[in-house]
Amino acid sequence: MASRKETLARRANRVRRQLKAVANGRARLSVHRSSKNIYVQVIDDVAGRTLASASTLDKDLRSSLKTGADTAAAAAVGKLVAERAVKAGVKDVVFDRGAFIFHGRIKALADAAREGGLNF
């Protein structure tokens, strides 16, 4: 029987493989969620560079958030990363949820990023 870590890694690889097939040169909005914080990067896979990033550990957000582990924090991070990505010239992305199921904090982040101007 596979361990939880192996199962999550297999799921993340499956999601990324499917994204690369449909990306068509678009940047990837990659999300990582821990029990205390949430981290987001807009990555250009062709050039291998990070174009924009945000997390609940950013000084801008840290003071205004009660905790980094709720949907309000995820929405704030989604809005911030969308703002930074648009400033960097990125409008169209593919959403890489990794091994995380699309609900709760991940969904709140995605909705806020869409409201902030990203298309996916």
CORRAZI-V937214 format. One record per pair of residues at least 6 apart in sequence whose C-alpha atoms are under 8 Angstrom apart, sorted by the first residue. I is the first residue (numbers start at 0). J is the second residue. D is the distance in Angstrom with one decimal. If there is no record, write none. Layout:
# CORRAZI-V937214
I J D
I J D
This chain:
# CORRAZI-V937214
7 98 5.4
8 98 6.9
10 97 7.3
10 98 5.2
11 96 7.9
11 97 4.4
11 98 4.3
11 99 7.9
12 97 7.6
14 95 7.1
14 96 7.6
14 97 6.3
14 98 7.5
15 95 6.7
15 97 7.0
18 93 7.0
18 94 8.0
18 95 7.2
22 92 7.9
22 93 6.3
24 45 7.2
25 43 7.4
25 91 6.2
25 92 5.3
25 93 6.6
26 41 6.3
26 42 5.5
26 43 4.7
26 44 6.7
26 89 7.6
26 91 7.0
26 92 4.8
26 93 6.4
27 40 7.8
27 41 5.5
27 42 5.1
27 43 6.5
27 44 7.3
27 92 5.4
27 93 4.9
27 94 6.1
27 95 6.4
28 39 6.9
28 40 5.7
28 41 4.5
28 42 6.4
28 92 6.1
28 93 6.0
28 94 4.9
28 95 5.6
29 39 5.6
29 40 5.2
29 41 6.3
29 42 7.3
29 94 6.5
29 95 4.7
29 96 6.3
29 97 7.2
30 37 7.4
30 38 5.9
30 39 4.6
30 40 6.7
30 95 6.4
30 96 5.5
30 97 6.7
30 105 7.7
31 37 5.9
31 38 5.1
31 39 6.4
31 96 7.5
31 97 7.2
32 38 6.3
32 99 7.8
32 105 7.9
33 68 7.9
34 68 6.4
35 66 7.6
35 67 5.6
35 68 4.9
36 54 7.3
36 55 5.7
36 56 7.3
36 67 4.6
36 68 5.2
37 54 5.7
37 55 5.9
37 67 6.8
37 68 7.1
37 73 6.6
37 76 7.8
38 52 7.7
38 53 6.1
38 54 4.3
38 55 6.9
38 76 7.8
39 52 5.6
39 53 5.4
39 54 6.1
39 76 7.6
39 77 7.8
39 80 7.1
40 49 6.6
40 50 7.5
40 51 5.8
40 52 4.2
40 53 6.6
40 80 7.6
41 49 5.9
41 50 5.5
41 51 5.1
41 52 6.1
41 80 7.9
41 84 7.0
41 92 7.9
42 48 5.8
42 49 4.4
42 50 5.7
42 51 7.4
43 49 6.2
43 50 6.7
50 84 6.9
50 87 6.8
51 80 6.6
51 83 5.9
51 84 5.5
51 87 7.2
52 80 5.8
52 83 7.5
53 76 6.1
53 77 8.0
53 79 6.6
53 80 5.4
54 76 5.8
55 61 6.0
55 67 5.4
55 72 6.7
55 73 7.7
55 76 6.4
56 67 7.7
60 75 7.5
60 76 7.8
61 67 7.8
64 72 6.4
66 72 6.9
67 73 7.5
69 104 6.5
70 103 6.6
70 104 4.7
70 107 5.9
70 108 7.6
71 107 7.7
73 104 5.6
73 105 7.2
73 107 6.1
73 108 4.9
74 104 7.7
74 107 5.3
74 108 4.6
74 109 7.8
74 110 7.5
74 111 5.2
74 112 7.7
75 108 7.5
75 111 7.3
76 108 6.7
77 107 7.8
77 108 4.5
77 109 6.4
77 110 7.6
77 111 5.0
77 112 4.5
77 115 7.7
78 108 7.6
78 111 5.1
78 112 5.1
78 114 7.3
78 115 5.3
79 112 7.9
79 115 7.9
80 112 7.0
81 112 5.1
81 113 7.6
81 115 5.2
81 116 6.2
81 117 6.0
82 115 6.2
82 116 7.4
84 90 7.1
84 117 7.9
85 116 7.1
85 117 7.4
89 117 7.7
90 116 6.8
90 117 5.0
90 118 6.0
91 117 5.9
91 118 4.8
91 119 6.2
92 117 6.9
92 118 6.2
92 119 5.5
93 119 5.5
94 109 8.0
94 119 6.5
96 105 7.3
99 105 7.5
113 119 7.4
